[in-house]
Amino acid sequence: MDSNRYARHVVLPEVGEEGQSKLNERSVAVFGLGALGSSITDALTRTGVGELKLVDRDFVEISNLNHQILYDEDDLGKPKAEVAAERVKEINSDVDVKGHVLDIDPNNAEELVKNVDLVMDGADNMELRYLVNDACVKKEIPWIYTAVLATYGMTMNVFPGEGPCLRCLIPEKPPRGSMETCESAGILFTLPRIMGNLASTEAAKFLMGKDTREELLTFDIWDHDLELTKVDRREDCETCVNGDFEFLETEEDTITELCGRGSVQITPSKKTELDLDKLEKRFDHAERKGESLLKIYVGEYTLNTFKDGRAIIDGTEEPKKARSLYSRYIGH
Ligand SMILES: [Zn+2]
């Protein structure tokens, strides 16, 4: 390791030789490698965190390049986790990095948070955050919640056993479709970097064993309106008090082979309602059949997708193949 790399950091009284060497020994997982996850990964790579576990299920798209700092035009269509891991090696070869191209779900969440010192939230949806909260509280792994929308962001450190968790702050997950998303409300190009760097600063303080912020930080970067709010641990918190980890429940989806039809039906375990209008717009070859059915044509397969989340997949009798087509084109 070339000690010159961290010279400007070590000279800070807040860091010093000791702080820097702690950073170099610690491991962090980043869940989600969109705008926030990219900024966090870049910051932690440059500061010399010893080990990074990067997890994302998506591919790089043109609309990502506006604010996701790890990717460029050559990366279009490639899995983000793979591109990000390569980029980390180019920036700082001291970092031991691994990219995982996968969907974080109730079956793998606990395994993914194991053996890391800290988990960083780069998620773009609340479902994943509640899952991460359950997994981290259960395994007693600290994590840092961060969310961005339009010109506004928020971040809070979650240290299981010490302070509030995500469900102390927001007890019930907002219903699907009830919240604005980055697609509908947009995102100011500098916001993920600012919030990602604020969260990464707390990450570094924690990894060096320094005192960290206890409050929720909210920041509207357009109006320079920054606030710190004390969040209490809720006496009746389902997750960190009652130990009810409902988002980790791992019921498998039901897969039924439809004999003689060359089709397989997938019924999701969790009750869900698909927005077929939205889904239809994602495909070049899709055909609406009434209110609650959308036929999606993908090569030799037809995904007959129902509003209740069910899909009958024509063109295969293999449950595994059907399952992977479902996850890939319809999601969870
Ligand atoms: Zn709680």
Residues whose N, C-alpha, C, O or C-beta is under 5 A from the ligand:
A	BS01	ZN	P164 C165 R167 C168 C237 T239 C240 V241
